[in-house]
Amino acid sequence: MPRKASPDELQEARRFGVLVKAHRQAAGLSRVALGRLCGLSENGIVSIEAGRSVPQFASACRLLRQPLLALTPDDLPSVHRVQLATLERLDRALQSRA
């Protein structure tokens, strides 16, 4: 069972959701269209935009990789920025061994 998010994490989730919604609307995408582009359900997009909980890391990364949204790693909730930075460090370490 996932751990309960702290009030600060929920506030960041709401901020991220507001950004996703604003960028989606600026790109002229419906929730359904964005979901199809990112491999997420419409309900998943609704939940992220509402900021009811911290989105899963994989879902946040799918949105981050969608060029039409023009999101940056700084837009992610801090818990995901930490995870992304860790993955990038691991990737660099693996590449330096090759």
C-alpha distances in whole Angstrom, upper triangle without the diagonal:
4,6,9,12,15,18,20,17,17,21,21,19,22,24,23,23,26,27,26,28,31,31,30,33,36,35,36,33,31,28,28,30,28,25,27,28,25,23,21,21,23,20,18,22,22,18,19,23,21,19,17,14,14,15,13,16,17,18,19,21,23,24,25,27,29,32,33,31,32,29,29,27,28,26,23,20,21,18,18,22,21,19,22,25,23,23,27,28,27,29,32,32,31,34,36,36,37
4,6,9,12,15,17,14,14,18,17,15,18,21,19,20,23,24,23,25,28,28,28,30,33,32,33,31,29,26,26,28,26,23,26,27,23,22,20,20,22,19,17,19,20,16,16,20,19,16,14,11,11,11,10,13,15,15,16,18,20,21,22,24,26,29,30,28,29,26,26,23,24,23,19,16,17,14,15,19,18,16,19,22,20,21,24,25,24,26,29,29,30,32,34,34,36
4,6,9,13,14,12,12,16,16,15,18,20,19,20,23,24,24,26,28,29,29,31,33,33,35,32,31,27,29,31,28,26,28,29,25,25,22,23,24,21,19,21,21,18,17,20,19,16,14,11,11,13,12,14,17,17,18,20,22,23,23,26,28,31,32,29,30,26,26,23,23,22,19,16,16,13,15,18,17,16,19,21,20,21,25,25,25,27,30,30,30,33,35,35,37
4,7,9,12,10,10,13,14,13,15,18,18,18,21,23,22,24,27,28,28,30,32,33,34,31,30,26,28,30,27,25,29,29,26,25,22,23,24,21,18,20,20,16,16,19,17,14,12,9,10,12,13,15,18,18,18,21,23,23,24,27,28,31,31,28,29,26,26,23,23,21,18,15,16,13,15,19,18,18,21,23,22,23,26,27,27,29,32,32,33,35,37,38,39
4,7,8,6,6,10,10,10,12,14,14,15,18,19,20,21,24,25,25,27,29,30,31,29,28,25,27,29,26,24,27,28,24,24,22,22,23,20,18,19,19,15,14,16,15,12,10,7,7,11,12,14,17,17,16,19,21,20,21,24,26,28,29,25,26,23,23,20,19,18,15,12,12,10,13,16,16,16,19,20,20,22,24,26,26,28,30,31,32,34,36,37,38
4,5,5,6,9,10,10,12,14,15,16,18,20,21,22,24,26,27,29,30,31,33,31,30,27,29,31,28,27,30,30,27,27,25,25,26,23,21,21,21,17,16,18,16,13,12,10,10,13,15,16,20,19,18,21,23,23,23,26,28,30,30,27,27,24,23,21,20,18,16,12,12,11,14,16,16,17,20,21,21,23,26,26,27,29,31,32,33,35,37,38,40
4,5,5,6,9,10,11,12,14,15,17,19,20,21,23,24,25,27,29,30,32,30,29,26,29,31,28,27,31,31,27,28,25,26,25,23,21,21,20,17,16,17,15,12,11,10,11,14,17,18,22,21,19,22,24,23,23,27,28,30,30,26,27,23,23,21,19,18,16,13,13,13,16,18,18,19,22,23,24,26,27,29,30,32,33,34,36,38,39,41,42
4,5,5,6,9,10,11,12,14,15,17,18,20,21,23,24,26,27,29,30,29,29,26,29,30,27,26,30,29,26,28,25,26,26,24,21,21,21,18,16,17,15,12,13,11,10,14,16,17,20,20,17,20,23,21,21,25,26,28,28,24,24,21,20,18,16,15,13,10,10,11,14,15,15,17,19,20,21,23,25,26,27,29,30,32,33,35,36,38,40
4,5,5,6,9,10,10,12,14,15,16,18,20,21,22,24,26,27,28,27,26,23,26,27,24,23,27,26,23,24,22,23,23,21,18,18,18,15,13,15,14,10,11,8,7,10,12,13,17,16,14,17,19,18,18,22,23,25,26,22,22,19,18,16,15,13,11,7,8,8,10,12,13,14,16,18,19,20,22,23,25,26,28,29,31,32,34,36,37
4,5,5,6,9,10,10,12,14,15,16,18,20,21,22,24,25,27,25,24,21,24,26,23,22,26,25,23,23,21,21,21,18,16,16,15,12,11,12,11,7,7,6,6,10,13,14,17,16,14,18,20,18,19,22,23,25,25,22,22,19,19,18,16,14,12,9,11,11,13,15,16,17,19,21,22,23,25,27,28,29,31,32,34,35,37,39,40
4,5,5,6,9,10,11,13,14,15,17,18,20,21,23,24,26,25,24,22,25,26,23,23,27,26,24,25,22,23,22,20,18,17,16,14,12,12,11,8,9,9,9,12,15,16,19,18,15,19,21,19,19,23,23,25,25,21,21,18,18,17,15,13,12,9,11,12,14,15,17,18,20,21,23,24,25,27,29,30,32,33,35,36,38,40,41
4,5,5,6,8,10,11,12,14,15,16,18,20,21,22,24,23,23,21,24,24,21,21,25,24,21,23,20,22,21,20,17,16,16,14,11,12,12,8,10,9,8,10,13,14,17,15,12,15,18,16,15,19,20,22,22,18,18,15,15,13,11,9,8,5,7,9,11,12,14,15,16,18,19,21,22,24,25,26,28,30,31,32,34,36,37
4,5,5,6,9,10,10,12,14,15,16,18,20,21,22,21,20,18,20,22,18,18,22,21,18,20,17,18,17,16,13,13,13,10,8,9,8,5,7,6,5,7,11,12,14,12,10,14,15,14,14,18,18,20,20,17,18,14,15,14,13,10,8,6,9,10,10,12,15,15,16,18,20,21,22,24,26,26,28,30,31,32,34,36,37
4,5,5,6,9,10,11,12,14,15,16,18,20,21,20,19,17,20,21,18,18,22,22,20,21,18,19,17,16,14,13,12,10,8,7,6,4,7,8,8,10,14,15,17,15,13,16,18,15,16,20,19,21,21,17,18,15,16,16,15,11,11,9,12,14,14,16,18,19,19,22,24,24,25,28,29,30,32,34,35,36,38,40,41
4,5,5,6,9,10,11,12,14,16,16,18,20,19,19,18,21,22,18,19,23,22,20,22,19,20,19,18,16,14,14,13,10,9,9,7,11,11,10,12,15,16,18,16,13,16,17,14,15,18,18,19,19,15,16,13,14,14,12,9,9,8,11,13,13,14,17,18,18,20,22,23,24,26,28,29,30,32,33,34,36,38,39
4,5,5,6,9,10,10,12,14,15,16,18,17,17,15,18,19,15,16,19,18,16,18,16,17,17,16,14,12,12,11,8,7,9,7,11,11,9,9,12,12,14,12,9,12,13,11,11,15,15,16,16,12,13,10,11,11,10,6,6,6,10,12,11,12,15,16,16,18,20,21,21,24,25,26,27,30,31,31,33,36,36
4,5,5,6,9,10,10,12,14,15,16,15,15,12,16,17,13,14,18,17,15,17,14,15,14,13,11,9,9,8,5,4,6,5,9,10,9,9,13,14,15,12,10,13,14,11,12,16,15,17,16,12,14,12,14,14,14,10,10,10,13,15,14,15,18,19,18,21,23,23,24,27,28,28,30,32,33,34,36,38,39
4,6,5,6,9,10,11,12,14,15,15,15,13,17,18,15,16,20,19,17,20,17,18,16,16,14,11,11,11,9,6,7,8,11,13,13,13,16,17,18,15,13,16,17,13,14,17,16,17,16,12,14,12,14,15,14,10,11,12,15,17,16,17,21,21,21,23,26,26,26,29,31,30,32,35,36,36,38,40,41
4,5,5,6,8,10,10,12,14,14,15,14,17,17,14,16,19,17,16,19,17,18,17,17,15,12,13,13,10,8,11,10,14,15,14,13,16,16,17,15,12,14,15,11,11,14,13,14,13,9,10,8,11,12,11,8,9,11,14,16,15,15,19,20,19,21,24,23,23,26,28,28,29,32,33,33,35,38,38
4,6,5,6,8,10,10,12,11,12,10,14,13,10,12,15,14,12,15,13,15,13,14,12,9,10,11,8,6,10,10,14,14,13,12,14,15,15,12,10,12,12,8,9,12,11,12,11,7,9,8,11,13,13,9,10,12,15,17,15,16,19,19,18,21,23,23,23,26,28,27,29,32,32,32,35,37,37
4,6,5,6,8,10,11,10,10,9,12,13,10,12,15,15,14,17,14,15,12,13,12,9,9,11,9,6,9,10,14,15,15,14,17,18,18,14,13,15,15,11,13,15,13,14,12,9,12,11,14,16,16,12,13,15,19,20,18,19,23,23,22,24,27,26,27,30,31,31,32,35,36,36,38,41,41
4,5,5,6,9,10,10,11,12,15,15,12,15,18,17,16,19,18,18,16,17,16,12,13,15,12,9,12,13,17,18,18,17,20,20,20,17,15,17,17,13,14,16,14,14,12,9,11,11,14,16,16,12,14,16,19,21,20,20,24,24,23,25,28,28,27,31,32,31,33,36,37,36,39,41,41
4,5,5,6,9,9,11,11,14,13,11,14,16,14,14,17,16,18,16,18,16,12,14,16,13,11,14,15,18,19,18,17,19,19,19,16,14,15,14,10,11,13,11,10,8,5,7,8,11,14,14,11,13,16,19,21,19,19,23,23,21,23,26,25,25,28,30,29,30,33,34,33,36,38,38
4,5,5,6,5,7,8,11,10,7,10,13,11,12,15,14,15,13,15,14,10,12,14,12,10,13,15,18,19,18,16,19,19,18,15,14,15,13,10,12,13,10,11,8,6,9,10,14,16,17,14,15,17,21,22,20,21,24,24,22,25,28,26,26,30,31,30,32,35,35,34,37,39,39
4,5,5,6,7,9,12,11,10,13,15,14,15,18,17,17,14,16,16,12,13,16,14,11,14,16,19,21,21,19,22,22,22,18,17,19,17,14,15,17,14,14,10,9,12,13,17,19,20,16,18,20,24,25,23,24,27,27,26,28,31,30,30,33,35,33,35,38,38,38,41,43,43
4,5,8,10,12,15,13,12,16,17,16,17,20,19,20,18,20,19,15,16,19,17,14,17,19,22,23,23,21,24,24,23,20,18,19,18,14,15,16,13,12,9,8,10,12,15,19,19,16,18,21,24,26,24,24,28,28,26,28,31,30,29,33,34,33,34,37,38,37,40,42,42
4,6,9,11,13,11,10,13,14,12,14,17,17,18,16,19,18,15,16,19,17,15,18,20,23,24,23,21,23,23,22,19,17,18,16,13,14,14,11,10,6,7,9,12,15,18,19,17,18,21,25,26,24,24,27,27,25,27,30,29,28,32,33,31,33,36,36,35,38,40,40
4,7,10,12,9,10,13,14,13,15,18,17,18,15,18,18,15,16,19,18,15,18,21,24,25,25,22,24,25,23,20,20,20,18,15,17,17,14,13,9,10,13,15,19,22,23,20,21,24,27,29,26,27,30,30,28,30,33,32,31,35,36,34,36,39,39,38,41,43,43
4,7,8,6,6,10,10,10,12,14,14,14,12,15,15,12,13,16,15,13,17,19,21,22,22,20,22,22,21,17,17,18,15,13,15,15,12,12,9,9,13,14,18,21,22,19,20,22,26,27,24,25,29,28,26,29,31,30,30,33,34,32,35,38,37,37,40,42,41
4,5,5,6,8,10,11,12,14,13,12,9,12,13,10,11,14,14,12,15,18,20,21,21,19,21,22,21,17,17,19,16,14,17,17,14,15,12,12,16,17,20,23,24,20,21,23,26,27,25,26,30,29,27,30,32,31,31,35,36,34,36,39,39,39,42,44,43
4,5,5,6,9,10,10,12,10,9,6,8,9,6,7,11,11,10,12,15,16,18,18,16,18,19,18,14,15,17,14,12,15,16,13,16,13,12,16,16,20,21,22,19,19,20,24,24,22,24,27,26,25,28,30,29,29,33,33,32,35,37,37,37,40,42,41
4,6,5,6,9,10,10,9,7,5,9,10,8,10,13,13,13,15,18,19,20,20,17,19,20,18,15,16,18,15,13,17,17,14,17,14,14,18,18,22,23,25,22,21,23,27,27,24,26,29,27,26,30,31,29,30,34,34,33,35,38,37,37,41,42,41
4,5,5,6,9,10,10,10,8,12,12,10,12,15,15,14,17,19,21,22,22,19,20,21,18,15,16,17,14,12,15,15,12,14,11,12,16,17,20,22,24,21,21,23,27,27,24,26,29,27,26,29,31,29,29,33,33,31,34,37,36,36,39,41,39
4,5,5,6,8,8,9,8,11,10,8,11,13,12,12,15,17,19,19,19,15,17,17,15,12,13,13,10,9,12,12,9,11,9,9,13,13,17,18,20,17,17,19,23,23,20,22,25,24,22,25,27,25,26,29,30,28,31,34,33,33,36,38,37
4,5,5,6,4,5,6,9,8,6,10,12,11,12,15,16,18,18,17,14,15,16,13,10,12,13,10,9,13,13,10,14,12,12,16,15,18,19,22,19,18,19,23,23,20,22,25,23,22,25,27,25,26,29,29,28,31,33,32,32,36,37,36
4,5,5,6,7,8,12,11,10,13,15,15,16,19,20,21,21,21,17,17,18,15,12,15,15,11,11,14,13,11,14,13,14,17,17,20,21,24,21,20,23,26,25,22,24,27,25,23,27,28,26,27,30,30,28,31,34,32,32,36,37,36
4,6,8,10,11,14,13,11,15,17,15,16,19,20,22,22,21,17,17,17,14,12,13,13,9,9,12,10,8,10,10,11,14,15,17,19,21,19,19,21,24,24,21,22,25,23,21,24,26,23,24,28,28,26,28,31,30,30,33,34,33
4,5,9,10,13,11,10,13,14,13,14,17,18,20,19,17,14,13,13,10,8,10,9,6,6,9,8,7,10,11,11,13,13,16,16,19,17,16,18,21,21,17,19,22,20,18,21,23,20,21,25,25,23,26,28,27,27,31,32,31
4,7,10,12,10,10,14,15,14,16,18,19,20,19,18,14,13,14,10,9,11,11,8,9,12,11,11,14,14,14,17,17,19,19,22,20,18,20,23,22,19,21,23,21,19,23,24,21,23,26,26,24,27,29,28,28,32,33,32
4,7,8,6,7,10,11,10,13,15,16,16,16,15,11,11,13,10,7,10,11,8,9,13,13,12,15,15,14,17,17,19,19,21,19,17,18,21,20,18,20,23,20,20,23,24,22,24,27,27,26,29,31,30,30,34,35,34
4,5,5,6,9,10,11,12,14,15,16,16,16,13,13,15,13,10,13,15,12,12,16,16,15,18,17,17,20,19,22,22,24,21,19,20,24,23,20,23,25,23,23,27,27,26,27,31,30,29,32,34,33,34,38,39,38
4,5,5,6,9,10,11,12,14,15,16,17,14,15,17,16,12,14,16,14,13,17,18,16,19,17,16,20,19,22,23,24,21,20,21,24,24,22,24,27,25,25,28,29,28,29,33,33,32,35,37,36,37,40,41,41
4,5,5,6,9,10,10,12,12,13,14,12,14,17,16,12,14,17,15,14,18,19,18,21,20,18,21,20,23,23,24,21,19,20,23,22,21,24,26,24,25,28,29,28,30,33,33,32,35,37,37,38,41,42,42
4,5,5,6,9,10,11,11,11,12,9,10,13,12,9,11,13,12,11,15,16,15,19,18,16,19,17,20,20,21,18,16,16,20,19,17,20,22,21,21,24,25,24,26,29,29,29,32,34,33,34,37,38,38
4,5,5,6,8,10,11,12,12,10,12,14,13,9,10,13,11,10,13,15,13,16,15,13,16,15,18,18,19,16,15,16,19,19,17,20,22,21,21,24,26,24,26,29,29,29,31,34,33,34,37,39,38
4,6,5,6,9,9,11,13,11,14,16,16,12,13,16,15,13,16,18,17,19,18,15,19,17,20,21,21,18,17,17,21,21,19,22,24,23,23,27,28,27,29,32,32,32,35,37,37,37,40,42,42
4,6,5,6,6,8,9,8,11,14,15,11,12,15,15,13,16,19,18,21,20,17,20,18,20,20,20,17,15,15,18,18,17,20,22,21,22,25,26,25,27,30,31,31,33,35,35,36,39,40,41
4,5,5,7,7,8,6,9,12,12,9,9,12,12,10,13,16,15,18,17,14,16,14,16,16,17,13,12,11,15,15,14,16,19,18,18,22,23,23,24,27,28,28,30,32,32,33,36,38,38
4,5,8,10,10,10,13,15,16,12,11,15,14,11,14,17,15,18,16,13,16,14,16,17,17,13,13,13,17,17,16,18,21,21,21,24,26,25,26,29,30,30,32,35,35,36,38,40,40
4,5,8,10,11,14,17,18,14,14,17,17,15,17,20,19,21,20,17,19,17,19,20,19,16,15,14,18,18,18,20,22,22,23,26,27,27,29,31,32,32,35,37,37,38,41,43,43
4,5,7,8,12,14,16,13,12,16,16,14,16,19,19,21,21,17,19,16,18,17,17,14,12,11,14,14,15,17,19,19,20,23,24,24,26,29,29,30,32,34,35,36,38,40,41
4,7,9,12,15,17,14,14,18,18,17,19,22,22,24,24,20,22,20,21,20,20,17,15,13,16,16,16,19,21,21,22,25,26,26,28,30,31,32,34,36,36,38,40,41,42
4,6,9,12,14,12,12,16,17,16,17,20,21,24,24,20,22,19,20,19,18,16,13,11,14,13,13,16,18,17,19,22,22,23,25,27,27,28,31,32,33,35,37,38,39
4,7,9,11,10,9,13,14,14,15,18,19,22,22,19,20,17,17,15,15,13,10,8,10,9,9,13,14,13,15,18,19,19,21,23,24,25,27,29,29,31,33,34,35
4,6,8,6,6,10,11,11,12,15,16,19,19,16,18,15,16,14,15,13,10,9,12,10,9,13,14,13,14,17,18,18,20,22,23,23,26,28,28,29,32,33,34
4,5,5,6,9,10,11,12,14,16,19,20,18,19,16,17,15,16,15,11,10,13,10,9,12,13,11,12,16,16,15,18,20,20,21,24,25,25,27,29,30,31
4,5,5,6,9,10,10,12,15,18,19,17,18,15,14,12,14,13,9,9,11,9,6,9,11,8,9,12,13,12,14,17,17,17,20,21,21,23,26,27,27
4,6,5,6,9,10,11,13,16,18,16,17,15,15,13,16,15,12,13,14,12,9,12,13,11,10,14,14,12,15,18,17,17,20,22,21,22,25,26,26
4,5,5,6,9,10,11,15,16,14,15,13,14,13,16,14,11,12,15,13,10,13,15,13,13,16,17,16,17,21,20,20,23,25,24,25,28,30,30
4,5,5,6,9,10,13,14,12,13,10,11,10,12,10,7,9,11,11,8,10,13,11,10,14,15,14,16,19,19,19,22,24,24,25,27,29,29
4,5,5,6,9,12,14,12,12,10,10,9,12,11,9,11,13,12,9,10,13,10,9,12,14,12,13,16,17,16,18,21,21,21,24,26,26
4,5,5,7,10,12,11,12,11,12,12,15,13,11,14,16,16,12,14,16,14,12,16,17,15,16,20,20,18,21,24,23,23,26,28,27
4,5,5,9,9,7,9,8,10,10,13,11,10,12,15,16,12,14,17,15,13,17,19,17,18,21,22,21,23,26,25,26,29,30,30
4,6,8,10,7,8,5,6,7,10,9,8,11,14,14,11,11,14,14,11,14,16,15,15,18,19,18,20,23,23,23,26,28,28
4,6,9,8,8,8,9,10,13,12,12,15,17,17,14,14,17,15,12,15,17,15,15,18,19,17,19,22,22,21,24,27,26
4,6,6,7,8,10,12,15,13,13,17,19,20,16,17,20,19,16,19,21,19,18,22,23,21,23,26,26,25,28,30,29
4,5,5,8,10,12,15,14,15,18,21,22,18,18,21,21,17,20,22,20,19,23,24,22,23,27,27,25,28,31,30
4,6,8,12,15,17,15,16,19,22,23,20,20,24,23,20,23,25,24,23,26,28,26,27,30,30,29,32,34,34
4,5,9,12,14,11,13,16,19,20,17,17,21,21,18,21,23,22,21,25,26,25,26,30,30,29,32,34,34
4,7,10,11,10,12,16,18,20,17,16,20,20,17,19,22,21,20,23,25,23,24,28,28,27,30,32,32
4,7,8,6,8,12,14,16,13,13,16,17,14,16,19,18,17,21,23,21,23,26,27,26,28,31,31
4,5,5,7,11,12,15,12,10,14,14,12,13,16,16,15,18,20,19,20,23,24,23,25,28,28
4,5,6,9,9,11,9,6,10,11,8,9,13,13,12,15,17,16,17,20,21,21,23,26,26
4,5,8,8,11,10,7,10,12,10,11,14,15,14,17,19,19,20,22,24,24,26,28,29
4,7,9,11,10,8,12,13,12,13,17,17,17,19,21,21,22,25,26,27,28,31,32
4,6,8,6,6,10,10,9,12,14,15,15,18,19,20,21,23,25,25,27,29,30
4,6,5,6,9,10,11,12,15,16,17,19,20,21,23,25,26,27,29,31,32
4,5,5,6,9,10,10,12,14,15,17,18,20,21,23,24,26,27,29,31
4,6,5,6,9,10,11,13,15,16,17,19,20,22,23,25,26,28,29
4,5,5,6,8,10,10,12,14,15,16,18,20,21,22,24,26,27
4,5,5,6,9,10,10,12,14,15,16,18,20,21,23,25,26
4,5,5,6,9,10,11,12,14,15,17,18,20,21,23,25
4,5,5,6,9,10,11,12,14,15,17,18,20,22,23
4,5,5,6,9,10,10,12,14,15,16,18,20,21
4,5,5,6,9,10,11,12,14,15,17,19,20
4,5,5,6,9,10,11,12,14,15,17,19
4,5,5,6,9,10,10,12,14,16,17
4,5,5,6,9,10,10,12,14,16
4,5,5,6,9,10,11,13,15
4,5,5,6,9,10,11,13
4,5,5,6,9,10,11
4,5,5,6,9,10
4,5,5,7,9
4,5,5,7
4,5,5
4,6
4
